[in-house]
């Protein structure tokens, strides 16, 4: 979703840097400081230094216990989602963030119960089973797999319960009181039609909220997230863990947006980015945003990458341990074979000459191919083959173009789609205030 002004609401991040307070500090008071109403002394002595990094990560939230095991099992899910690429130092910071997330999750489940909004075990199991099928496992095998990586089915099911419960709370307590005007939607549709041919961006986003007192710390946390993603961490996994907005469940994916829909700071950054890039932290009112440009296209214009191809893949493999030098001769014969292919009807005979395997695949969208292949395939005529590509370890292959269905001109989002997007933005902003109030009223005992 795209919220007016700040995109999505963020969350309090990792308590990253340790704060050792062992001396008096004199801080001049600034005009209009948000803490003025507290009438705090400028010269103060803090008694009993406290280091949050060494606090045992357990809590009792309005009587509900969150244990070390709960934190460890949820951490294991995050690590798996990142392919295990989470440094030890990051894991410790992540533990603190997960504890905060579990506290919010507990408050959401408790609020649903207080509103008599129940999530049945059957519903949770249904979602769990669907997730298992996405991993091509039975529910029983999926549960065993989660245990093997240090998590559990119970941990994942609790996350499912929390997300479902919170959606129902918002459906009763927030959504009925959010209004979107018909004229607002029509105005957006008119601007879309006026901008036909302009660039549209599919954006992923992580928004980290701050206050004047925490801005530097949150910026440092945002820098760490950017660094981890650029080193191979999954943006989607970090977005799921660090965002409490409605887009968290889909890895921070805001969908297709135009730059005019974004705050100026974000629009300026996205305009300079290519697909696949992640931005530096961008400061907004109330926090920091990290953008990922997932893809680009032109508004209401047919995109060649939406073409659907019919392909034949011809491939050869090499025995394990084969060197680059030893494979050279076979690769050259394969390349000569690929150049001699004259239409898809001749693929099988040509492949047989070099002992290659042929696999047919219809309905392949160009944009779903690896980026280096997209331009190559768009320039081929029917019956032509791509240059050979691959490695000795993974095999060498070529793609033969057997057919292409050109894309139709895009019609743009419908009235209902735009209405839903505006509604979601406003629900999300109110949801953040709702959760903030739940935190404020909660009784939380850290152990």
N, C-alpha and C positions, 0 to 999 in steps of 0.2 A: 504494500500500500504506500501511498505518498501523502503525507500529512502536510497541511499548510504551515510553512515556516520551519518545521524541524523534522519533516518526514515522520519517523516513528519515535515513540517515547523510548527512552533507554533504561538502563538499570544501573544500580551502584556496582562498581567493578571490584576486581581483586584488590585487597588491601596489599598492594604491591611492595612498597618500600617500608622498611621497618622504621618506627619512630621512637628514638631514645630521648626521653625528656628528663633531664637531670639538672636543669639549671633554670633560673628565672629568665623570662623573655619580655622585652618591652616592645610592643607592637603599636605604632601610632594608629589611632582610629581614623578611618576614612569616612568622608561625608557620604551619607546614604548607605552605609554598610548594612547588609541584611541582618546582622546580629545586634544592631543598635537597640532593638526593643528589649533585648535580654539584659542590658545595662551591666555588661561584664567589665571587670577591672582590666586596665591595660597592663598592669604589672601583676603577674600571678605566679604562684608556686604550685606545681602539680605534685601531689603526694602519691607515692606508690606507682612507680613507672610500670607501664603495661605494654607488652609487646604482643599484638594480635597474631603474629606469625607463629607463636609458640603455644597459643591457646588450643586446648583439646577441642577438636572439631565435632562437638555434640551440642545439642540444644533441646530444650523442652518448650514447645510452642503451644500456649494455652492448654497445657496438659499432654500434648502429643509429643512423644520422644523421637528425636532424630539421632541416630547412633553413628559411631565411626564406620560401622559396616555399611550403613546407608550411603554415606559419603563415598566410601571406597568403591562400592558397586556402581554408583552413578559415574564416578570418575573413570572406571573401566569402560563404560559405554562411550564416553567422550574420546578416550584414547583409541578405542577400536575404530570410531568414526574418522579419526585422524590418521588411520593406518599405523598407529603406534608411534607416530613421529611427534612426541611431546617430550621435550627435555625435562630432566629432573627438577630444575629450578622452576620451570613453568608448572609442573605438576603440583608443587606446593601452593603456588598462587591459585591454581585452578581449584584445589581443595576448598580454599576459603570461599571462592565464588560459588562452588557447588553447594556449600552449606547455605549460603544466602538464597540460592535458587530453591533448595529444598524447604527453607523456611517459607518463602513465597508460595510454593506449591502446597504446603500444609495449610497456609492461611486460605488459599483458594478452595481447597477441598472442604475445610471447616465452614467457610462461608456458604458453599453449596448445601452442606448439611443443614445449616441454620435456616436456609431458604426452602428446606424440604425438597431439594433437587438432587435426586439420587442417581448415581451411575451404577448400573447393575453389573454383576460379575460377568454375565453373558455378553454385555456390550464390550467390556474390557477384553474378554477372551476373543471376541470377533476381530477387534483391531489387532490384537497380538497375533492371531492366526494369519491375518493379512500381511503383517510385517514378516512373519516366518516364510510365507510364500514368496515374498520379494527376494528373500535370501535362498530361495529354492530348497527349503527345508520343511519338514513336518513340524508342527508345534512342539512335539516332544524333542525332536532333534535340535530345534532352535533353542529350546530351554537348556539342553545339554551344552550347546555351543556357548551360550551366554555364561554358563557356569565355568566353562573351560577358560574363558578370557578374564575371569575375576568378577563378573557381574552376576546377575540372576534374572530369571523371568519376573520375579516379584518386583525388582527395581524398575524394569521397563514398564510393567503393568501399572505401577504407581504413577509413573510419568504420564502414561495414557490417561489414567483416572484424573490426574490434576488438570491436564489440558481440556478434557471433555467437561469436567465439572465447571471450570472457569468459563468455557463457552456458554454453558447453560445459565450461569449466573448473569453473564452479560446479556444473554437473550431475554432475561426477565427484568433485570434492574437497569439496564443501560439502553439497549437497542430500541425499546418502545418510545424512548424520549429523545431520540435523534431524528432530526428532520432534514430532508434534502429537498430543495425547491425545484420544480419543473423547469423554471427559467434558468437556474444554475446549470442544469444538465444541457439544455439547449444552447447556452452560451459556449460551453465547452465543445459541443459538437460543431458549432459554427467556426470556432477557432481551429479545430482539427481540419475541417474542409478547406479553410483558408491557408493552412500550412501544408497542403498536399505536396509531397516530394521532399519535405524536410526530414531530417534524421530523427529516428526514434531509437531509444536505447532500452535494452533489458538490463535492469540494475539489480544488484544485490547490495544489501546495506546492513551495517552494524552501527547502532547509535548508542553512545555511552553518555549518560547524563552526568552533569557535574553541578557544583555550586562554586561561587567565587573562592571558597576556601579549599576546594578539592580539585580545582581545574588542572593544576600542575600534575597531581598524582594520576588523575584520569587520563591526561594526555600521555603520561609515561606508560600507562597500561595499554592505551590504544597503540602506541608505538610497538609494544611487545607483540600485540596481536598481528599487526602488519608484518612484523619480522617473521613470526611463526608461519603465517600463510605463505609468504614469499619463499620460505625454506621448504615448502611442501605440505604444510598443514592444510586441512580442508576448510575453505571459507564457510561452506555450509555448516560444518560442525561447530565452528566458532560462533557463527550467527545463532545457531540453535541454543548454544550454551549461554551466550552473553546477552541475548536480546529477550525481553519479555513481551515484546509487541506481538501482534497477531501473526506477523510474518515469520516469527521464530520457528514455527512448526514446518515451514517450507524453506528453511535455511536462509531467511532474510531476503528471499526473492520478491522484489516489488513488481515484477511483471514488466510490461512494455510501457515506457513513459516518454514524453517529450521533455526537452530541457526546460520549456516554459512552465512545466508543472513542478519543477524543483526549485528550492530556494536558490538565490543567485550564487551563493558560495559553492553549492553542489553542482549546479549547472556549469559553472566555469571549469570545475575540475573534470567533470565527465566529458566535456567537449574536447579536452586535450588527451583523452585516454583511448586506447585501442581495445578491441574485444579481448578479454582474457587478462586485462590488467587490473591491479588493485591500487587504490589511491593512498597517499599519505593521510593521516588523520586531518579532518577538516573541521574547524571550529564553527559552531553555530550558537545561536542563543540557547543557553541551557545545556550545552554538551558538545560532544565531538562525534563526527560521522566518518565511517570508513566505507568507501564505495568500491564495488567490483562491477566492471562493465562485462556482462556476460555475452552480449551480442548487440548488433546494430542492424537497423533496416530503415527504409524510407517510408514515411507516412503515406498511407493510401496508394502505394505504388507497388507493382509486382516486383518481388525480389527474386532474382535468378536462383538464389540459394534455396528457394522453396520448390524448385524443380524436383520432381520425383523420378529416379532413375531405375532402369532395369539393367542389372549387371551380371557378368560372369567373372568370378575371381579365379585366376590360375596361379597356383603356388607350388613351390618346391621347398622341402625341408632338408636339413643336414644332420647327420649323426652328432650326438653330443660330443663336444670336444673338438669339432672340426675347426681348423684355423682359417683365418681370412685368406691366406695364400692358397690353401688346399681347395677352398670353395670357388676360387676365381674362375677356373675353367668352366665349371658348371653354371655359374652365374652368367658368363658370357654367352653360352649356348642358350640359356633361358632368355636373355635379352634379344638375341637374334630371332628366336621363336616368336617373341612378343611382337617384334616389328613386322613379321611376315603374316600375322593374323589378318585375314581379309573377311571381316564380318563374323558375327557370332556363330554362324553355321559351321565355321571351320575351326572353332576353338578346340573341340574335343580331339580332332585329329592332330592339331598342332601340339597340344599338351602331351599327347601320348608319345610323341617323338622324344621328349626330354623327361618322361616319367613324372609329369606334373599332375596335380589334382585339380579338378574343376568343381566349383561350387556356384550355383546360380542363386541370385537374390533379387527379388522384385520389391518395388515400393521403398527404395532407399532415398530419403531426402538428402539433397546435397549438403545442407547445413549440418546434418548429423555425421558427415565424414570428418576426419581429422583436417584441421585448417590447411596444411600444405596440399592436400588432395583436392580441396574444393575448387580452386581456380583451374587446376589441371583438368578436372572432369567437365567443367563448364565449357572448356575450349575444344573438347573432343567432338568429332562427328560420330554419328551412329556407325558402329562396326570397328571403330578405332580403339586401340588399347593405350593405357597409361604407360609411362616409363616404369621399369621395374623399381620396386622399393622394398625395404625391410632390412633385416640383419641376418647374420649367420645363425645367431641364437634363435631368432623367432621365425626364420624362413624368409624367402624372397617371393614376391608376388606381383601380379599386374592385374588391373581391372579393365575389362572389355565392356564398352558401352553398347548395350543392345537396344535401349529405348529411353526416351525422355519425355515426360509429361510436363509441359511448361506451366508455370504458376499463373493463376488468375489474378487480376488486380485486386489488391486488398480493399475490403469495404469499410474498414475501420470499426471501432467498437460501437456497439449498439447503445441505444438510450438506456436499456436496463443495465448493461455492463458499466457504463459511466456512473449511473445512479448508485450501483452497488459499491463502486470504488469510493465515491464520496462518503457514502454511509459508513463504510469500513474505517475510513480515516477518522471520522468523528467518534465512532465507537471506541477506537483505539485510544484516542486522547482521553476520553472519559474513563476508560478502563485503567489507565495509569493513575489517575487521581483516586479511583476507587481502591486500588491496591495500596496506594500510599496511605490512605486512611486506615486500611486494615492493619498495616504495619504499625501505625501510630497507636492504635488501640490495643495491640496484642501484648500479652504477657509472655516474654521470652526469657528463659533462664539458660544461660550458657554454662556448660560444665567443662 
